[in-house]
Amino acid sequence: MKLAVFEVEEWEREAFERLASGQEVRFLSEPLTAENAYLYSDSDIVSTFIYSELSSETLSSFRGLKLIATRSTGYDHIDTVYCGEHGIRVANVPAYGDNTVAEHVFGLLLAISHNLVEAVERTRRGDFSIQGLRGFDLKGKTIGVLGTGSIGRHVIEMAKGFHMEVIAYDLFPKEELARSMGFRYVPLEEAMRSSDIITLHIPSTPETHNFLSEREFSMMKKGVVIINTARGDLVDVQALLRAITTGKVAAAGLDVLPEEPIIREEAELLRSIAQKKPLDVLLAGHILLRLRNVIITPHTAFDTKEAVQRILDTTLENIAAFTRGEAKNFVV
């Protein structure tokens, strides 16, 4: 079999080379796109990260693709309908960084609550003034956790350690979990009205697109803090920008943005213009990048040495199992 590994880093190559026995492995540092797919159209297996574009246009270039092994939990970057129709199996990494992402949530939150970015920048310039750096305690604040899967549960556990009040929203409440961990489920509207901090831990689906938009922001407390380490399209960034401008949202900590690859690369921006993608969303993202009360990290919430090793190990297991004719972590 022929395996093409995209978005690969040097340290990952040695691990993937373990699979080289009996198959050809190609390593590419760039993502898989509709433009370069034809170069690897003879691949039986591809392994990608989240910046590859596995649309029907991209996938139609492959002649006999059998497996996509995504090195991520989310697979919204893959056209799973096309895969299902064409017999392409998709395997993901169900869990690798539940505590890792939860820790990043509190990294963002503490940076906001203690004005850490501004404080560090000042002292590096030799300015030790504290004017405008006064923050706020987490103790006693109400955090609204939207989504109580594995990451959400870790966030709840950590929030309890900070002596925060925890409320949660989930489509499928787990009351035994709430009793054992000491939080309560509330309707979405109450979570919006009552939370001092709102953190998102839900998947990206057509139903959750712009999950936080004008309606939700209008319900929130004045001065709420928004944290998003899940998926960029869960938040209507134009509505968020308006909410920040009016003071409804005091600050935001974001590890994800809509159209992330396009914001990251100027060449991608030019391609988005040609494809008539929504430039108002891109503009809002660029403005958020420059606001002092918005902290944006480059989708690194997952990125610790322990978590990325778990990603790699599970991906290798998924591919090895497939070559043996076994199903492991299939989502399609």
C-alpha positions as CSV (number, residue, x, y, z in Angstrom):
1,M,0.0,0.0,0.0
2,K,1.0,3.6,-0.6
3,L,0.8,6.0,2.4
4,A,1.0,9.8,2.1
5,V,1.6,11.7,5.4
6,F,0.7,15.4,5.2
7,E,1.6,18.2,7.6
8,V,4.3,16.0,9.0
9,E,7.1,17.3,11.3
10,E,10.6,15.9,11.2
11,W,10.2,14.1,14.6
12,E,7.2,12.2,13.4
13,R,8.9,10.6,10.4
14,E,10.7,8.0,12.3
15,A,7.5,6.8,13.9
16,F,5.7,6.6,10.5
17,E,8.7,4.7,9.0
18,R,7.8,1.8,11.3
19,L,4.9,1.2,8.9
20,A,7.2,1.2,5.8
21,S,7.5,-2.6,5.8
22,G,5.5,-3.7,2.8
23,Q,4.3,-0.2,1.8
24,E,5.6,3.0,0.4
25,V,5.5,6.0,2.7
26,R,5.7,9.6,1.4
27,F,6.2,12.6,3.8
28,L,4.9,16.1,3.0
29,S,5.2,19.1,5.2
30,E,2.4,20.9,3.4
31,P,-1.3,20.2,3.9
32,L,-3.3,18.2,1.4
33,T,-5.4,20.5,-0.9
34,A,-7.5,20.4,-4.0
35,E,-4.5,21.9,-5.8
36,N,-1.9,19.3,-4.9
37,A,-4.0,16.2,-4.5
38,Y,-3.3,15.0,-8.0
39,L,0.3,14.5,-7.2
40,Y,-0.6,11.8,-4.6
41,S,-3.6,10.4,-6.4
42,D,-2.2,6.8,-6.3
43,S,-2.2,6.8,-2.4
44,D,-4.2,4.0,-0.6
45,I,-3.9,5.8,2.7
46,V,-3.5,9.4,3.6
47,S,-2.8,10.8,7.1
48,T,-3.5,14.5,7.6
49,F,-3.8,17.1,10.4
50,I,-6.5,19.7,10.6
51,Y,-5.2,22.2,8.0
52,S,-5.7,19.8,5.1
53,E,-8.7,20.3,3.0
54,L,-10.4,17.0,2.4
55,S,-13.4,18.2,0.4
56,S,-15.1,16.3,-2.4
57,E,-13.0,18.2,-4.9
58,T,-9.8,17.1,-3.2
59,L,-10.9,13.5,-2.7
60,S,-12.1,13.1,-6.2
61,S,-8.4,13.3,-7.4
62,F,-7.7,9.9,-5.7
63,R,-8.1,6.8,-7.7
64,G,-8.2,4.2,-5.0
65,L,-8.1,5.8,-1.6
66,K,-9.1,3.4,1.1
67,L,-8.4,5.2,4.4
68,I,-8.0,8.7,5.8
69,A,-6.2,8.7,9.2
70,T,-6.7,12.1,10.6
71,R,-4.4,13.1,13.4
72,S,-7.2,14.9,15.3
73,T,-10.4,14.2,17.2
74,G,-12.5,16.5,15.0
75,Y,-13.1,15.5,11.4
76,D,-15.1,18.5,10.2
77,H,-12.3,19.2,7.6
78,I,-13.2,15.9,5.9
79,D,-16.2,15.4,3.6
80,T,-17.5,12.3,5.3
81,V,-20.6,12.1,3.0
82,Y,-18.3,11.7,0.0
83,C,-16.2,9.2,1.9
84,G,-19.2,7.1,2.8
85,E,-20.4,7.2,-0.8
86,H,-17.0,6.1,-2.2
87,G,-16.0,3.5,0.4
88,I,-13.3,5.5,2.0
89,R,-12.9,4.8,5.7
90,V,-12.0,7.6,8.1
91,A,-10.3,7.0,11.4
92,N,-9.7,9.7,14.1
93,V,-8.0,10.0,17.5
94,P,-10.9,10.0,19.9
95,A,-9.0,11.3,22.9
96,Y,-5.5,12.6,23.3
97,G,-5.5,15.9,25.1
98,D,-8.6,16.2,27.3
99,N,-6.6,17.6,30.3
100,T,-4.2,19.4,27.9
101,V,-6.9,21.5,26.3
102,A,-8.6,22.1,29.7
103,E,-5.3,23.4,31.0
104,H,-5.0,25.8,28.0
105,V,-8.5,27.1,28.9
106,F,-7.2,28.2,32.3
107,G,-4.0,29.5,30.7
108,L,-6.1,31.9,28.6
109,L,-8.4,32.7,31.5
110,L,-5.5,33.5,33.9
111,A,-3.8,35.6,31.3
112,I,-7.0,37.6,31.0
113,S,-7.9,37.8,34.7
114,H,-4.3,39.0,35.6
115,N,-3.6,41.0,32.5
116,L,-0.5,38.9,32.0
117,V,0.3,39.7,28.4
118,E,0.3,43.5,29.0
119,A,2.2,43.1,32.3
120,V,5.0,41.0,30.6
121,E,5.2,43.4,27.6
122,R,5.6,46.4,30.0
123,T,8.3,44.9,32.2
124,R,10.3,43.8,29.1
125,R,10.3,47.4,28.1
126,G,11.6,48.3,31.6
127,D,8.2,49.8,32.6
128,F,7.2,48.6,36.1
129,S,4.0,50.7,36.4
130,I,0.8,48.8,37.4
131,Q,-1.6,51.4,36.1
132,G,-4.4,49.6,34.2
133,L,-3.2,46.1,35.2
134,R,-5.7,45.4,37.9
135,G,-7.4,42.1,37.3
136,F,-10.1,39.9,38.9
137,D,-10.3,36.8,41.0
138,L,-11.6,33.5,39.6
139,K,-12.7,32.4,43.1
140,G,-16.5,32.9,43.4
141,K,-17.0,33.6,39.7
142,T,-19.6,31.5,37.8
143,I,-18.2,29.6,34.8
144,G,-20.6,28.3,32.2
145,V,-19.3,25.2,30.6
146,L,-21.0,24.5,27.2
147,G,-20.5,20.8,26.6
148,T,-19.6,18.3,29.2
149,G,-17.6,15.7,27.3
150,S,-14.2,14.7,28.3
151,I,-12.6,18.2,27.9
152,G,-15.6,19.9,29.5
153,R,-15.3,17.6,32.5
154,H,-11.7,18.4,33.0
155,V,-12.5,22.1,32.8
156,I,-15.2,21.6,35.5
157,E,-12.7,19.7,37.8
158,M,-10.1,22.5,37.4
159,A,-12.8,25.2,38.0
160,K,-13.7,23.6,41.2
161,G,-10.1,23.7,42.2
162,F,-10.3,27.5,41.8
163,H,-13.4,27.6,43.9
164,M,-15.6,28.7,41.1
165,E,-19.3,28.2,40.8
166,V,-19.9,25.8,37.8
167,I,-23.0,25.6,35.7
168,A,-23.2,23.6,32.5
169,Y,-25.2,23.2,29.3
170,D,-25.3,20.0,27.3
171,L,-27.8,18.5,24.9
172,F,-27.6,15.3,26.8
173,P,-27.2,16.1,30.5
174,K,-25.5,13.6,32.7
175,E,-27.1,14.2,36.1
176,E,-25.1,11.6,37.9
177,L,-21.9,13.3,36.7
178,A,-23.3,16.7,37.9
179,R,-24.0,15.2,41.4
180,S,-20.6,13.6,41.7
181,M,-18.7,16.6,40.5
182,G,-20.8,19.3,42.2
183,F,-22.2,21.3,39.4
184,R,-25.6,21.8,37.9
185,Y,-27.0,21.7,34.4
186,V,-29.1,24.7,33.2
187,P,-30.9,25.6,30.0
188,L,-28.7,27.5,27.5
189,E,-30.5,30.8,28.1
190,E,-29.7,30.6,31.8
191,A,-26.1,29.7,31.1
192,M,-25.9,32.9,29.0
193,R,-27.5,35.1,31.6
194,S,-25.7,33.7,34.7
195,S,-22.1,33.1,33.6
196,D,-19.2,35.5,34.3
197,I,-17.1,33.3,32.0
198,I,-18.4,31.1,29.2
199,T,-16.2,28.3,27.7
200,L,-17.0,26.2,24.7
201,H,-16.5,22.5,24.4
202,I,-18.9,21.3,21.8
203,P,-18.2,19.8,18.3
204,S,-18.5,21.7,15.1
205,T,-21.6,20.6,13.1
206,P,-24.0,22.3,10.9
207,E,-26.3,22.7,13.9
208,T,-23.6,24.3,16.1
209,H,-22.3,26.8,13.4
210,N,-22.3,30.3,15.0
211,F,-23.5,28.7,18.3
212,L,-22.7,32.0,20.0
213,S,-24.2,34.8,17.8
214,E,-26.2,38.0,18.3
215,R,-29.0,36.4,20.2
216,E,-26.7,34.6,22.7
217,F,-24.5,37.7,23.2
218,S,-27.6,39.8,23.9
219,M,-28.5,37.5,26.8
220,M,-25.1,37.6,28.5
221,K,-24.0,39.6,31.5
222,K,-22.2,42.9,30.7
223,G,-18.5,42.2,31.1
224,V,-18.6,38.4,30.4
225,V,-15.4,36.7,29.3
226,I,-15.5,34.2,26.3
227,I,-13.1,31.3,26.0
228,N,-13.1,29.1,22.8
229,T,-10.6,26.3,22.5
230,A,-13.0,24.1,20.5
231,R,-13.7,25.2,16.9
232,G,-13.6,28.6,15.3
233,D,-17.0,28.4,13.6
234,L,-18.8,28.0,16.9
235,V,-18.6,31.7,17.4
236,D,-20.0,34.4,15.1
237,V,-16.8,36.5,15.1
238,Q,-18.7,39.6,13.7
239,A,-21.2,39.3,16.6
240,L,-18.3,38.8,19.0
241,L,-16.5,41.9,17.7
242,R,-19.7,44.0,18.1
243,A,-20.1,42.6,21.7
244,I,-16.6,43.6,22.5
245,T,-17.0,47.0,21.1
246,T,-20.1,47.7,23.2
247,G,-18.5,46.3,26.4
248,K,-21.0,43.4,26.6
249,V,-17.9,41.1,26.3
250,A,-15.0,42.4,28.4
251,A,-12.4,40.0,27.0
252,A,-12.0,36.9,25.0
253,G,-9.4,34.0,24.9
254,L,-9.4,32.2,21.6
255,D,-7.3,29.3,20.4
256,V,-9.4,28.9,17.2
257,L,-10.9,31.2,14.6
258,P,-13.1,30.7,11.5
259,E,-11.1,30.3,8.3
260,E,-7.9,29.8,10.3
261,P,-5.7,28.7,7.4
262,I,-6.7,31.7,5.4
263,I,-5.9,34.2,8.2
264,R,-2.5,32.5,8.7
265,E,-1.3,32.7,5.1
266,E,-1.6,35.6,2.7
267,A,-1.6,33.2,-0.3
268,E,-4.6,31.5,1.2
269,L,-6.3,34.9,1.5
270,L,-5.8,35.5,-2.3
271,R,-7.3,32.1,-3.0
272,S,-10.3,32.8,-0.7
273,I,-11.0,35.9,-2.8
274,A,-11.0,33.8,-5.9
275,Q,-13.4,31.3,-4.3
276,K,-15.7,34.1,-3.1
277,K,-15.3,33.2,0.6
278,P,-16.9,35.6,3.2
279,L,-14.3,38.3,3.6
280,D,-16.3,40.0,6.3
281,V,-15.5,37.0,8.6
282,L,-11.8,37.2,7.7
283,L,-11.8,41.0,8.4
284,A,-13.4,40.4,11.8
285,G,-10.8,37.8,12.6
286,H,-8.0,40.2,11.7
287,I,-9.4,42.9,13.9
288,L,-9.8,40.5,16.8
289,L,-6.1,39.7,16.4
290,R,-5.2,43.3,17.2
291,L,-7.5,44.0,20.2
292,R,-5.7,44.3,23.5
293,N,-8.5,42.6,25.4
294,V,-8.5,39.6,23.1
295,I,-5.8,36.9,23.5
296,I,-5.5,34.6,20.5
297,T,-3.2,31.6,20.4
298,P,-2.5,29.7,17.1
299,H,-4.5,26.6,17.7
300,T,-2.0,25.3,20.2
301,A,-4.3,24.2,23.0
302,F,-3.6,20.5,22.1
303,D,0.2,21.0,21.7
304,T,2.1,19.5,24.5
305,K,4.7,16.8,24.1
306,E,2.5,14.3,25.9
307,A,-0.6,15.0,23.8
308,V,1.1,15.0,20.4
309,Q,2.8,11.7,21.2
310,R,-0.6,10.2,22.1
311,I,-2.0,11.6,18.7
312,L,0.9,9.9,16.8
313,D,0.6,6.6,18.7
314,T,-3.1,6.3,18.1
315,T,-2.8,7.3,14.4
316,L,-0.1,4.6,13.9
317,E,-2.3,2.0,15.6
318,N,-5.3,3.1,13.4
319,I,-3.3,2.6,10.2
320,A,-1.6,-0.7,11.3
321,A,-5.0,-2.1,12.3
322,F,-6.5,-1.1,8.9
323,T,-3.7,-2.9,7.1
324,R,-4.5,-6.0,9.1
325,G,-8.1,-5.8,8.1
326,E,-9.3,-4.6,11.5
327,A,-11.5,-1.6,12.3
328,K,-10.1,0.8,14.9
329,N,-11.5,4.3,15.7
330,F,-13.6,4.5,12.5
331,V,-15.9,7.4,12.2
332,V,-16.9,6.5,8.6
